Amino acid sequence: MALYEICNGKSATQVGRSTGRNPQTVMEWVHRYNRSGMETLKYRHTGGYPPLFH
């Protein structure tokens, strides 16, 4: 959803504020999407407890 908001003209600061994320984190999502496309949006378990539903 953050990427959608960026595409519709919001800044990383605005998206970060509305999602509770650091704007730098939001920009990293954008850069990662630009490098890898839709593959970036797939869920990848990176640690912690596994999700109850996948």
C-alpha positions, 0 to 999 in steps of 0.5 A: 500500500505504501508503494501505491501511495508513493505512486499517487504523489505522496512523499516518503515522509507522508507515507512514513507518518501514516504507516508509522514507519521511518521515511528511509524505510519507505524509500528502501521499499521503493528502491527494492521494488524498482530493482526487483519488481513484484518479486519484492512484494512476496512474503519471506519469513526472515526470523521469529515465529512462523505465521499462523496462516500463510 
